[in-house]
Amino acid sequence: MSGEFAAASDIATGALIGRAVEPKAGEHGGGQDAHGVCLNCSTALIGSFCHACGQNGHVHKTLTSIGHDLLHGVFHFEGKVWRTLPMLVTHPGGLTRRYIDGERARFVSPLAMFLFFVFLMFATFHSLGGGKDFNFDAPPATTGEQLAKLDGEIASTQAKIDRIEKRIAAGKADEDDQDDITGYRTSLKALQTTRAALAMGGKATVRENIGKIDTGWPSLDEGIRKAQKNPELALYKLQSSAYKYSWALIPISVPFVALLFLWRRRFKLYDHAIFVTYSLAFMMLLATTISLLMMIGAPAWLYGNMIAFGPPVHIFFQLRGAYQLNWFSALWRTFALLIFASITLTLFGILLLGLGLME
């Protein structure tokens, strides 16, 4: 229950933060109750909003208004989101180009979209993970406990192999059984090798070597030693760092996109930043959707194709529309961006390891 509550809180937080960075557009100001002058800058009001500072002429001063703002921020994350989201999915290039060219009031800004989908993605992952509670103070498992766990996994894997072998002997096996038994036998050998190494004191050797690691960065060395003592806490810190520093994907990615347009001077870093931010927002939406499909037991071919073709197809059409490219120019840049994306994720992973372990 706590996991679902935490996930719902994350989604609400994402909506509120997205709304905070997104300027209001197309909303009624409640002008009929407006004061004669702006309560913020004392300018005489002409309409529902102050033409000098932009503040709403009507200022709520009731407790219920706070609840209204909360619900409005969560459940009405700008009416224009329903214009932005379909375009982000089906016409990303047109959305990016129109926003860059100044058509702002109709669409949710890329940063607000990015922030909301960051919270949505991590809330989904947290919910699907069952809201696991980490035992930060738990001592590392003893060698005996680790051996017992490995013995259980070995026995379980061996039982699966025995069941498939019985079906093969009875002539009831199919192609899936042949593939499964190969995988189970490989896993069994790996488990047996790990158990043998642990039983011979391999674990102690690994711990000893980790304790002697010297990266030349004292804070990182200390973080590695703490991670060895409490792996669950280290994992939690890495997850927390991914959550907090996801925004770093934007500045890391922009230079790679700029490299693809060095000889096209009319495209500035601002254009690339808008492109990257909308693209990342879509990728996080895609990851969330795939996770939900896997949770409900959707066919593997469905989310498999989404994983394989979703990112390159979206990047291709976003490049074509945002930078007004022909199909060949967009195609080779798509392949280049996929390579750059792997580099970006590697750099982001290194950043997470450093920041997460040193906290």
C-alpha angles and dihedrals in degrees: 000000000000090000093055091046091050091049092051089049091052092052092048091049091050092052093048094047092045089051091048093059093040116083115229119257132179096006125134115249099206091242094172089074096039122132120242093247134029110267090211103052103004093240115151109257120239098175140358092300132045109257090208104051104005098238118150111259092224115066118195115226102174132098092235090059089065090056090046092053090049094050092042091051093049103038101028102042089174120309088241090070087082089059094044102045098056090048092047089057103036106021107023094152093053091047092050094047094046092050092048090049090057106266094135109140094066097053140052110250116254093243093053090047091049094049093049094050091046090058092041093051095049091043089054093047090048092050094047089048088060094243092280112208112220119219099222095182097047113123117236115275115268121241090254092053092049092048091050091051092049091048089055092050091047092051092048093049092047090051090054090050091050092052093051092046089054090053090048092050090049092050092243098113123116134195092276090057091054091052092045096051091051091053093045092050090051091049091048092054091049092050092048092049091049091049093050092050092048093048090053092053098265091137092059090051091052091049091048092052092047090051089055095051111128114184093167088247107100095195092052092046090053090048091053091051091050090048090054091052094048114017093175092059090047090052091049091051091051091051091048091049092051088052096048100039101040088111088069088075088075100059090038092053101042097073091053091054090046089056089064092058103038092126094046102078096179090072111079133193088262090061091051092048091054090047093050095046095051090044093052090047089056093047090054090048089050092050090050092049093048091050091052092048090052090048094054092047099251117176112283092231090061100057091030090062090045090055093046101041106019099080099041094044092048093047091049095053093040090053092048095051101035096047098026094236131165117246096263094050090048092046098055091043089052091057090046091050092051088056091045089049091059089051090048092052090049091052090046090050091052089050091051092049092051098044096036097051095042095054 
